[in-house]
Amino acid sequence: MYSRTRAQAFGPEVKRRIMLGTYVLSAGYYDAYYLKAQQARTLILRDYDQAFAHVDVVAIADEPDAGGAHR
């Protein structure tokens, strides 16, 4: 039952990503992909920690052309 409902819940793209992730972690690509992603994540977290050490809020635009004409 579990595998049947899981198969129905995920679309083809999600299934592809799950399979690729499983392959990457099991086929010796740990250092090349997963470890590099974890290192990048750590660097991003450090940047945010440093930013919030000096301020309470970080405000960024949520659109690439903030203030532009609406279409």
Jmol script that loads the backbone (N, CA, C; Angstrom):
load data "model"
ATOM      1  N   MET A   1       0.817  -1.188   0.000  1.00  0.00           N
ATOM      2  CA  MET A   1       0.000   0.000   0.000  1.00  0.00           C
ATOM      3  C   MET A   1       0.867   1.261   0.000  1.00  0.00           C
ATOM      4  N   TYR A   2       1.910   1.273   0.811  1.00  0.00           N
ATOM      5  CA  TYR A   2       2.765   2.456   0.908  1.00  0.00           C
ATOM      6  C   TYR A   2       3.377   2.796  -0.438  1.00  0.00           C
ATOM      7  N   SER A   3       3.950   1.813  -1.112  1.00  0.00           N
ATOM      8  CA  SER A   3       4.598   2.091  -2.395  1.00  0.00           C
ATOM      9  C   SER A   3       3.576   2.509  -3.445  1.00  0.00           C
ATOM     10  N   ARG A   4       2.375   1.977  -3.383  1.00  0.00           N
ATOM     11  CA  ARG A   4       1.343   2.347  -4.350  1.00  0.00           C
ATOM     12  C   ARG A   4       0.928   3.808  -4.154  1.00  0.00           C
ATOM     13  N   THR A   5       0.733   4.232  -2.919  1.00  0.00           N
ATOM     14  CA  THR A   5       0.318   5.611  -2.676  1.00  0.00           C
ATOM     15  C   THR A   5       1.462   6.578  -2.927  1.00  0.00           C
ATOM     16  N   ARG A   6       2.679   6.183  -2.642  1.00  0.00           N
ATOM     17  CA  ARG A   6       3.827   7.055  -2.923  1.00  0.00           C
ATOM     18  C   ARG A   6       3.984   7.256  -4.425  1.00  0.00           C
ATOM     19  N   ALA A   7       3.787   6.205  -5.191  1.00  0.00           N
ATOM     20  CA  ALA A   7       3.915   6.307  -6.641  1.00  0.00           C
ATOM     21  C   ALA A   7       2.865   7.250  -7.214  1.00  0.00           C
ATOM     22  N   GLN A   8       1.700   7.275  -6.641  1.00  0.00           N
ATOM     23  CA  GLN A   8       0.632   8.152  -7.129  1.00  0.00           C
ATOM     24  C   GLN A   8       0.864   9.601  -6.694  1.00  0.00           C
ATOM     25  N   ALA A   9       1.516   9.800  -5.577  1.00  0.00           N
ATOM     26  CA  ALA A   9       1.667  11.142  -5.018  1.00  0.00           C
ATOM     27  C   ALA A   9       2.718  11.969  -5.755  1.00  0.00           C
ATOM     28  N   PHE A  10       3.739  11.321  -6.297  1.00  0.00           N
ATOM     29  CA  PHE A  10       4.829  12.049  -6.930  1.00  0.00           C
ATOM     30  C   PHE A  10       4.725  11.996  -8.443  1.00  0.00           C
ATOM     31  N   GLY A  11       5.011  13.130  -9.069  1.00  0.00           N
ATOM     32  CA  GLY A  11       5.038  13.186 -10.526  1.00  0.00           C
ATOM     33  C   GLY A  11       6.367  12.680 -11.060  1.00  0.00           C
ATOM     34  N   PRO A  12       6.512  12.644 -12.382  1.00  0.00           N
ATOM     35  CA  PRO A  12       7.732  12.097 -12.985  1.00  0.00           C
ATOM     36  C   PRO A  12       8.998  12.878 -12.624  1.00  0.00           C
ATOM     37  N   GLU A  13       8.914  14.205 -12.530  1.00  0.00           N
ATOM     38  CA  GLU A  13      10.106  15.003 -12.197  1.00  0.00           C
ATOM     39  C   GLU A  13      10.568  14.719 -10.775  1.00  0.00           C
ATOM     40  N   VAL A  14       9.652  14.625  -9.842  1.00  0.00           N
ATOM     41  CA  VAL A  14      10.011  14.333  -8.452  1.00  0.00           C
ATOM     42  C   VAL A  14      10.637  12.950  -8.354  1.00  0.00           C
ATOM     43  N   LYS A  15      10.068  11.993  -9.057  1.00  0.00           N
ATOM     44  CA  LYS A  15      10.627  10.627  -9.048  1.00  0.00           C
ATOM     45  C   LYS A  15      12.045  10.622  -9.619  1.00  0.00           C
ATOM     46  N   ARG A  16      12.262  11.385 -10.710  1.00  0.00           N
ATOM     47  CA  ARG A  16      13.613  11.475 -11.294  1.00  0.00           C
ATOM     48  C   ARG A  16      14.602  12.057 -10.302  1.00  0.00           C
ATOM     49  N   ARG A  17      14.194  13.106  -9.602  1.00  0.00           N
ATOM     50  CA  ARG A  17      15.101  13.740  -8.636  1.00  0.00           C
ATOM     51  C   ARG A  17      15.406  12.821  -7.458  1.00  0.00           C
ATOM     52  N   ILE A  18      14.417  12.081  -7.007  1.00  0.00           N
ATOM     53  CA  ILE A  18      14.646  11.133  -5.911  1.00  0.00           C
ATOM     54  C   ILE A  18      15.635  10.061  -6.349  1.00  0.00           C
ATOM     55  N   MET A  19      15.438   9.518  -7.549  1.00  0.00           N
ATOM     56  CA  MET A  19      16.339   8.480  -8.047  1.00  0.00           C
ATOM     57  C   MET A  19      17.753   9.023  -8.253  1.00  0.00           C
ATOM     58  N   LEU A  20      17.869  10.229  -8.787  1.00  0.00           N
ATOM     59  CA  LEU A  20      19.189  10.823  -8.993  1.00  0.00           C
ATOM     60  C   LEU A  20      19.883  11.062  -7.656  1.00  0.00           C
ATOM     61  N   GLY A  21      19.144  11.558  -6.680  1.00  0.00           N
ATOM     62  CA  GLY A  21      19.719  11.775  -5.353  1.00  0.00           C
ATOM     63  C   GLY A  21      20.185  10.491  -4.715  1.00  0.00           C
ATOM     64  N   THR A  22      19.391   9.457  -4.857  1.00  0.00           N
ATOM     65  CA  THR A  22      19.764   8.149  -4.307  1.00  0.00           C
ATOM     66  C   THR A  22      21.022   7.630  -4.990  1.00  0.00           C
ATOM     67  N   TYR A  23      21.089   7.769  -6.304  1.00  0.00           N
ATOM     68  CA  TYR A  23      22.258   7.313  -7.057  1.00  0.00           C
ATOM     69  C   TYR A  23      23.507   8.088  -6.661  1.00  0.00           C
ATOM     70  N   VAL A  24      23.382   9.400  -6.593  1.00  0.00           N
ATOM     71  CA  VAL A  24      24.535  10.241  -6.272  1.00  0.00           C
ATOM     72  C   VAL A  24      25.091   9.888  -4.901  1.00  0.00           C
ATOM     73  N   LEU A  25      24.217   9.679  -3.928  1.00  0.00           N
ATOM     74  CA  LEU A  25      24.694   9.382  -2.581  1.00  0.00           C
ATOM     75  C   LEU A  25      25.240   7.965  -2.449  1.00  0.00           C
ATOM     76  N   SER A  26      24.832   7.054  -3.327  1.00  0.00           N
ATOM     77  CA  SER A  26      25.263   5.675  -3.173  1.00  0.00           C
ATOM     78  C   SER A  26      26.361   5.271  -4.153  1.00  0.00           C
ATOM     79  N   ALA A  27      26.621   6.045  -5.164  1.00  0.00           N
ATOM     80  CA  ALA A  27      27.538   5.613  -6.219  1.00  0.00           C
ATOM     81  C   ALA A  27      28.922   6.255  -6.123  1.00  0.00           C
ATOM     82  N   GLY A  28      29.304   6.723  -4.960  1.00  0.00           N
ATOM     83  CA  GLY A  28      30.641   7.283  -4.821  1.00  0.00           C
ATOM     84  C   GLY A  28      30.744   8.743  -5.213  1.00  0.00           C
ATOM     85  N   TYR A  29      29.618   9.395  -5.449  1.00  0.00           N
ATOM     86  CA  TYR A  29      29.642  10.803  -5.801  1.00  0.00           C
ATOM     87  C   TYR A  29      29.447  11.697  -4.579  1.00  0.00           C
ATOM     88  N   TYR A  30      29.524  11.116  -3.403  1.00  0.00           N
ATOM     89  CA  TYR A  30      29.282  11.865  -2.168  1.00  0.00           C
ATOM     90  C   TYR A  30      30.150  13.115  -2.095  1.00  0.00           C
ATOM     91  N   ASP A  31      31.457  12.937  -2.306  1.00  0.00           N
ATOM     92  CA  ASP A  31      32.384  14.078  -2.214  1.00  0.00           C
ATOM     93  C   ASP A  31      32.134  15.116  -3.293  1.00  0.00           C
ATOM     94  N   ALA A  32      31.830  14.660  -4.485  1.00  0.00           N
ATOM     95  CA  ALA A  32      31.684  15.580  -5.610  1.00  0.00           C
ATOM     96  C   ALA A  32      30.429  16.439  -5.505  1.00  0.00           C
ATOM     97  N   TYR A  33      29.346  15.897  -4.990  1.00  0.00           N
ATOM     98  CA  TYR A  33      28.088  16.630  -5.001  1.00  0.00           C
ATOM     99  C   TYR A  33      27.575  16.953  -3.605  1.00  0.00           C
ATOM    100  N   TYR A  34      27.316  15.930  -2.818  1.00  0.00           N
ATOM    101  CA  TYR A  34      26.686  16.145  -1.517  1.00  0.00           C
ATOM    102  C   TYR A  34      27.586  16.946  -0.592  1.00  0.00           C
ATOM    103  N   LEU A  35      28.837  16.587  -0.509  1.00  0.00           N
ATOM    104  CA  LEU A  35      29.770  17.286   0.377  1.00  0.00           C
ATOM    105  C   LEU A  35      29.940  18.743  -0.064  1.00  0.00           C
ATOM    106  N   LYS A  36      30.044  18.981  -1.361  1.00  0.00           N
ATOM    107  CA  LYS A  36      30.165  20.355  -1.868  1.00  0.00           C
ATOM    108  C   LYS A  36      28.912  21.164  -1.539  1.00  0.00           C
ATOM    109  N   ALA A  37      27.740  20.559  -1.670  1.00  0.00           N
ATOM    110  CA  ALA A  37      26.489  21.253  -1.346  1.00  0.00           C
ATOM    111  C   ALA A  37      26.433  21.575   0.144  1.00  0.00           C
ATOM    112  N   GLN A  38      26.871  20.675   0.981  1.00  0.00           N
ATOM    113  CA  GLN A  38      26.890  20.924   2.423  1.00  0.00           C
ATOM    114  C   GLN A  38      27.857  22.054   2.766  1.00  0.00           C
ATOM    115  N   GLN A  39      28.988  22.100   2.080  1.00  0.00           N
ATOM    116  CA  GLN A  39      29.957  23.172   2.317  1.00  0.00           C
ATOM    117  C   GLN A  39      29.376  24.520   1.895  1.00  0.00           C
ATOM    118  N   ALA A  40      28.686  24.547   0.756  1.00  0.00           N
ATOM    119  CA  ALA A  40      28.051  25.791   0.306  1.00  0.00           C
ATOM    120  C   ALA A  40      26.975  26.217   1.292  1.00  0.00           C
ATOM    121  N   ARG A  41      26.215  25.281   1.788  1.00  0.00           N
ATOM    122  CA  ARG A  41      25.170  25.574   2.785  1.00  0.00           C
ATOM    123  C   ARG A  41      25.781  26.187   4.034  1.00  0.00           C
ATOM    124  N   THR A  42      26.904  25.642   4.478  1.00  0.00           N
ATOM    125  CA  THR A  42      27.590  26.172   5.658  1.00  0.00           C
ATOM    126  C   THR A  42      28.054  27.605   5.424  1.00  0.00           C
ATOM    127  N   LEU A  43      28.585  27.888   4.237  1.00  0.00           N
ATOM    128  CA  LEU A  43      29.030  29.248   3.928  1.00  0.00           C
ATOM    129  C   LEU A  43      27.862  30.231   3.919  1.00  0.00           C
ATOM    130  N   ILE A  44      26.737  29.823   3.371  1.00  0.00           N
ATOM    131  CA  ILE A  44      25.553  30.685   3.350  1.00  0.00           C
ATOM    132  C   ILE A  44      25.069  30.956   4.770  1.00  0.00           C
ATOM    133  N   LEU A  45      25.034  29.926   5.597  1.00  0.00           N
ATOM    134  CA  LEU A  45      24.616  30.105   6.996  1.00  0.00           C
ATOM    135  C   LEU A  45      25.547  31.054   7.739  1.00  0.00           C
ATOM    136  N   ARG A  46      26.848  30.945   7.477  1.00  0.00           N
ATOM    137  CA  ARG A  46      27.805  31.860   8.118  1.00  0.00           C
ATOM    138  C   ARG A  46      27.547  33.304   7.698  1.00  0.00           C
ATOM    139  N   ASP A  47      27.268  33.501   6.412  1.00  0.00           N
ATOM    140  CA  ASP A  47      26.972  34.852   5.926  1.00  0.00           C
ATOM    141  C   ASP A  47      25.748  35.427   6.625  1.00  0.00           C
ATOM    142  N   TYR A  48      24.709  34.628   6.766  1.00  0.00           N
ATOM    143  CA  TYR A  48      23.512  35.111   7.454  1.00  0.00           C
ATOM    144  C   TYR A  48      23.781  35.370   8.936  1.00  0.00           C
ATOM    145  N   ASP A  49      24.554  34.512   9.557  1.00  0.00           N
ATOM    146  CA  ASP A  49      24.899  34.734  10.970  1.00  0.00           C
ATOM    147  C   ASP A  49      25.658  36.049  11.137  1.00  0.00           C
ATOM    148  N   GLN A  50      26.592  36.319  10.233  1.00  0.00           N
ATOM    149  CA  GLN A  50      27.340  37.574  10.295  1.00  0.00           C
ATOM    150  C   GLN A  50      26.430  38.776  10.044  1.00  0.00           C
ATOM    151  N   ALA A  51      25.518  38.642   9.096  1.00  0.00           N
ATOM    152  CA  ALA A  51      24.602  39.747   8.791  1.00  0.00           C
ATOM    153  C   ALA A  51      23.693  40.040   9.980  1.00  0.00           C
ATOM    154  N   PHE A  52      23.151  39.015  10.604  1.00  0.00           N
ATOM    155  CA  PHE A  52      22.242  39.211  11.730  1.00  0.00           C
ATOM    156  C   PHE A  52      22.963  39.564  13.028  1.00  0.00           C
ATOM    157  N   ALA A  53      24.275  39.487  13.040  1.00  0.00           N
ATOM    158  CA  ALA A  53      25.029  39.923  14.215  1.00  0.00           C
ATOM    159  C   ALA A  53      24.995  41.446  14.328  1.00  0.00           C
ATOM    160  N   HIS A  54      24.746  42.122  13.202  1.00  0.00           N
ATOM    161  CA  HIS A  54      24.770  43.581  13.177  1.00  0.00           C
ATOM    162  C   HIS A  54      23.395  44.214  12.996  1.00  0.00           C
ATOM    163  N   VAL A  55      22.445  43.466  12.486  1.00  0.00           N
ATOM    164  CA  VAL A  55      21.110  44.009  12.214  1.00  0.00           C
ATOM    165  C   VAL A  55      20.040  43.015  12.682  1.00  0.00           C
ATOM    166  N   ASP A  56      18.808  43.495  12.758  1.00  0.00           N
ATOM    167  CA  ASP A  56      17.704  42.625  13.159  1.00  0.00           C
ATOM    168  C   ASP A  56      16.925  42.079  11.963  1.00  0.00           C
ATOM    169  N   VAL A  57      16.979  42.790  10.844  1.00  0.00           N
ATOM    170  CA  VAL A  57      16.204  42.406   9.668  1.00  0.00           C
ATOM    171  C   VAL A  57      17.058  42.575   8.423  1.00  0.00           C
ATOM    172  N   VAL A  58      16.916  41.637   7.494  1.00  0.00           N
ATOM    173  CA  VAL A  58      17.544  41.764   6.181  1.00  0.00           C
ATOM    174  C   VAL A  58      16.402  41.822   5.172  1.00  0.00           C
ATOM    175  N   ALA A  59      16.283  42.941   4.460  1.00  0.00           N
ATOM    176  CA  ALA A  59      15.208  43.120   3.480  1.00  0.00           C
ATOM    177  C   ALA A  59      15.784  43.031   2.074  1.00  0.00           C
ATOM    178  N   ILE A  60      15.141  42.220   1.249  1.00  0.00           N
ATOM    179  CA  ILE A  60      15.570  42.069  -0.134  1.00  0.00           C
ATOM    180  C   ILE A  60      14.352  42.162  -1.044  1.00  0.00           C
ATOM    181  N   ALA A  61      14.594  42.482  -2.298  1.00  0.00           N
ATOM    182  CA  ALA A  61      13.511  42.538  -3.277  1.00  0.00           C
ATOM    183  C   ALA A  61      13.041  41.115  -3.584  1.00  0.00           C
ATOM    184  N   ASP A  62      11.756  40.962  -3.781  1.00  0.00           N
ATOM    185  CA  ASP A  62      11.246  39.634  -4.122  1.00  0.00           C
ATOM    186  C   ASP A  62      10.960  39.502  -5.611  1.00  0.00           C
ATOM    187  N   GLU A  63      11.298  40.536  -6.375  1.00  0.00           N
ATOM    188  CA  GLU A  63      11.164  40.501  -7.826  1.00  0.00           C
ATOM    189  C   GLU A  63      12.456  41.040  -8.428  1.00  0.00           C
ATOM    190  N   PRO A  64      12.848  40.534  -9.580  1.00  0.00           N
ATOM    191  CA  PRO A  64      14.092  40.998 -10.166  1.00  0.00           C
ATOM    192  C   PRO A  64      14.077  42.467 -10.579  1.00  0.00           C
ATOM    193  N   ASP A  65      12.883  43.003 -10.863  1.00  0.00           N
ATOM    194  CA  ASP A  65      12.774  44.402 -11.287  1.00  0.00           C
ATOM    195  C   ASP A  65      11.787  45.115 -10.356  1.00  0.00           C
ATOM    196  N   ALA A  66      12.177  45.260  -9.104  1.00  0.00           N
ATOM    197  CA  ALA A  66      11.287  45.894  -8.137  1.00  0.00           C
ATOM    198  C   ALA A  66      11.005  47.333  -8.553  1.00  0.00           C
ATOM    199  N   GLY A  67       9.760  47.702  -8.519  1.00  0.00           N
ATOM    200  CA  GLY A  67       9.385  49.066  -8.863  1.00  0.00           C
ATOM    201  C   GLY A  67       9.131  49.263 -10.339  1.00  0.00           C
ATOM    202  N   GLY A  68       9.248  48.222 -11.137  1.00  0.00           N
ATOM    203  CA  GLY A  68       9.016  48.340 -12.567  1.00  0.00           C
ATOM    204  C   GLY A  68       7.530  48.363 -12.892  1.00  0.00           C
ATOM    205  N   ALA A  69       7.231  48.632 -14.127  1.00  0.00           N
ATOM    206  CA  ALA A  69       5.834  48.674 -14.566  1.00  0.00           C
ATOM    207  C   ALA A  69       5.237  47.268 -14.543  1.00  0.00           C
ATOM    208  N   HIS A  70       4.022  47.186 -14.080  1.00  0.00           N
ATOM    209  CA  HIS A  70       3.307  45.908 -14.079  1.00  0.00           C
ATOM    210  C   HIS A  70       2.712  45.656 -15.443  1.00  0.00           C
ATOM    211  N   ARG A  71       2.743  44.429 -15.848  1.00  0.00           N
ATOM    212  CA  ARG A  71       2.247  44.104 -17.201  1.00  0.00           C
ATOM    213  C   ARG A  71       0.860  43.588 -17.153  1.00  0.00           C
TER     214      ARG A  71
END
end "model"
wireframe off; spacefill off
backbone 0.3
color backbone group
